Amino acid sequence: MIAIKDLRIGDKAMIRGFRDCARQYRQKLLSMGLTPGAIIQLIRVAPLGDPIQILSRGCHVSLRKAEANVLQLEKVSI
């Protein structure tokens, strides 16, 4: 498993699960479509490194790095 910090711009990864986090925050991620099995792509990183923009299921989502580190990812080459 890798973290979001291990991805470079343009890299794709599959969400495998979530690290320990508050139940409400996990529910928020799930409601945004960031579910296990979904493919995400790192689109942009802000100049100071926070926030980041990812593409998932055709939607652009911006998250803080600390929030995105909750995702357990597996890098894919599609």
C-alpha positions as CSV (number, residue, x, y, z in Angstrom):
1,M,0.0,0.0,0.0
2,I,1.1,3.5,-0.8
3,A,0.0,7.0,0.4
4,I,-1.0,9.9,-1.7
5,K,2.4,11.6,-1.0
6,D,4.1,8.8,-3.0
7,L,2.2,9.7,-6.2
8,R,3.5,12.1,-8.9
9,I,1.3,14.3,-11.0
10,G,-0.4,12.1,-13.6
11,D,0.0,8.9,-11.6
12,K,-3.1,6.7,-11.1
13,A,-3.9,4.6,-8.1
14,M,-6.8,2.4,-6.9
15,I,-8.3,3.0,-3.5
16,R,-7.9,-0.2,-1.4
17,G,-9.2,1.1,1.9
18,F,-8.8,3.7,4.6
19,R,-6.3,4.2,7.5
20,D,-7.6,5.1,10.9
21,C,-9.8,8.2,10.8
22,A,-13.0,9.5,12.3
23,R,-16.1,7.7,11.1
24,Q,-17.7,11.0,10.0
25,Y,-14.7,11.9,7.8
26,R,-14.7,8.4,6.3
27,Q,-18.4,8.8,5.5
28,K,-17.6,12.2,3.8
29,L,-15.0,10.6,1.6
30,L,-17.4,7.8,0.7
31,S,-20.1,10.2,-0.2
32,M,-17.7,12.0,-2.6
33,G,-17.2,8.8,-4.5
34,L,-13.8,7.9,-3.0
35,T,-14.8,4.3,-2.4
36,P,-12.6,1.1,-2.3
37,G,-12.0,0.0,-5.9
38,A,-12.2,3.6,-7.4
39,I,-9.3,4.8,-9.5
40,I,-7.9,8.2,-8.7
41,Q,-5.4,10.3,-10.6
42,L,-3.3,13.1,-9.1
43,I,-3.9,16.2,-11.1
44,R,-2.3,19.1,-9.3
45,V,-0.4,20.0,-6.2
46,A,-0.6,23.6,-4.9
47,P,2.8,25.5,-4.9
48,L,3.2,25.1,-1.1
49,G,2.1,21.4,-1.3
50,D,-1.4,21.8,0.1
51,P,-4.1,21.2,-1.1
52,I,-4.0,18.6,-3.8
53,Q,-6.4,18.0,-6.7
54,I,-7.4,14.5,-7.7
55,L,-9.7,13.1,-10.4
56,S,-12.0,10.3,-9.4
57,R,-15.0,9.0,-11.5
58,G,-14.9,12.1,-13.7
59,C,-15.0,14.6,-10.8
60,H,-12.2,16.9,-9.6
61,V,-11.8,16.8,-5.8
62,S,-9.5,19.0,-3.8
63,L,-8.3,17.7,-0.4
64,R,-5.7,18.7,2.1
65,K,-2.7,16.3,2.1
66,A,-3.4,15.3,5.7
67,E,-7.0,14.4,4.7
68,A,-5.9,12.5,1.6
69,N,-3.3,10.5,3.6
70,V,-6.3,8.6,5.0
71,L,-6.6,6.7,1.7
72,Q,-4.7,3.4,1.3
73,L,-3.7,3.2,-2.4
74,E,-2.3,0.7,-4.8
75,K,-0.5,2.2,-7.8
76,V,-1.9,1.1,-11.2
77,S,-0.8,1.6,-14.7
78,I,-3.8,2.2,-16.9
